[in-house]
């Protein structure tokens, strides 16, 4: 493999490690918050379906979320920012 290929492989490994840490940190923060959610896709998507609140899909490995029926609007900022936003809804 050439040098460029090796650089991209290293970049992907770093990104995977960063996303694994973010997934663990965001999931732990959401579990500690007491807000109810279910997990889907081996924990890659956390589903918030509380009565009286918008239906939210949260992606812990990136810290992004969207309203389930309005996927054109994507929010970001991680678990803490999500919790602030979600509690205001």
C-alpha positions in Angstrom: 0.0 0.0 0.0 1.2 3.5 -0.8 1.8 6.3 1.7 -1.6 8.0 1.0 -3.4 4.7 1.8 -1.5 4.3 5.1 -2.4 7.9 6.0 -6.1 7.2 5.4 -6.0 4.0 7.3 -4.5 5.8 10.3 -7.1 8.5 10.0 -10.0 6.0 10.0 -8.6 4.2 13.1 -8.3 7.6 14.9 -11.9 8.4 13.9 -13.2 5.0 15.0 -11.5 5.4 18.4 -12.8 8.9 18.8 -16.4 7.8 18.0 -16.2 4.8 20.3 -15.2 7.1 23.2 -17.9 9.6 22.3 -20.5 6.8 22.2 -19.5 5.6 25.6 -19.4 9.1 27.2 -22.7 10.2 25.6 -24.5 7.0 26.5 -23.3 7.2 30.1 -24.4 10.8 30.4 -27.9 10.0 29.0 -28.3 6.9 31.3 -27.3 9.1 34.3 -29.8 11.8 33.4 -32.8 9.6 34.1 -34.5 10.4 30.8 -36.0 7.2 29.4 -34.9 5.9 26.0 -34.5 2.6 24.1 -31.5 1.4 22.2 -31.5 0.3 18.6 -28.9 -0.9 16.1 -26.5 -2.2 18.8 -26.6 1.1 20.6 -25.8 3.2 17.6 -29.2 4.9 17.8 -31.0 5.9 21.0 -34.7 6.4 20.6 -36.5 9.0 22.8 -40.3 8.4 22.7 -41.6 10.2 25.8 -45.3 11.2 25.7 -45.8 14.9 25.0 -42.2 15.3 23.6 -41.0 15.1 20.0 -39.8 11.7 18.9 -36.0 11.9 18.8 -33.3 9.7 17.3 -29.9 10.3 19.1 -26.6 9.0 17.7 -24.2 8.8 20.6 -21.1 8.1 18.5 -21.4 11.5 16.9 -23.4 13.4 19.5 -26.0 14.4 16.8 -29.8 14.0 17.0 -32.9 14.7 14.9 -36.7 14.7 15.2 -37.7 11.3 13.8 -40.1 12.6 11.2 -38.0 15.7 10.3 -34.7 14.3 9.5 -33.7 17.3 7.4 -32.9 19.2 10.6 -29.9 17.7 12.4 -28.7 19.1 15.7 -25.3 18.5 17.3 -23.5 19.1 20.5 -23.4 15.8 22.5 -25.5 14.5 25.3 -25.4 17.6 27.6 -26.5 19.9 24.9 -29.2 17.4 23.8 -30.5 17.2 27.3 -30.8 21.0 27.6 -32.6 21.1 24.3 -34.9 18.1 25.0 -36.0 19.4 28.4 -37.1 22.7 26.7 -39.4 20.9 24.3 
